[in-house]
Amino acid sequence: MVVFILIVLGVVPSWSADIIIDIPDPLVSRVVDGICGTYDYDVAKQNGETKAQFSQRMVKKIIRQTVIAYESTAVKQTARQNADTAITQINSEVSF
C-alpha cells in the first residue's frame, strides 16, 4: 500500500497540516500512472524524480492551485462589492 502524505505549509506560519490519502495496493499503479499521464511525466525531464514522487508533487500543486483560485475569486468579489458600495455612495452624495 502506498500512502501519499502531503505537507501543506505556509497557510498559517505557526502550523502545518498533513493530508493523508490511503491508496489500496491494487490501485497504486493505476493512480500513479493516471497522475503521471495526465500531468506529462517524462523520465528524461524529471532529474531522478520517481513517478510516485512526481505524482505526490502534482497533488500538492493541484491543492495549492485550488486554494489560490478560491482565495483570488473571494478577494475579487470583495473588491467588486466594496467598489459598488463606494460608487453608490458617491452617486448619492452628488446632486445638482
Secondary structure, DSSP 8 states (H G I E B T S, - for coil): -EEEEEEEEEEETTEEEEEEEEE-HHHHHHHHHHHHHHTT--GGGSTT--HHHHHHHHHHHHHHHHHHHHHHHHHHHHHHHHHHHHHHHHHHH---
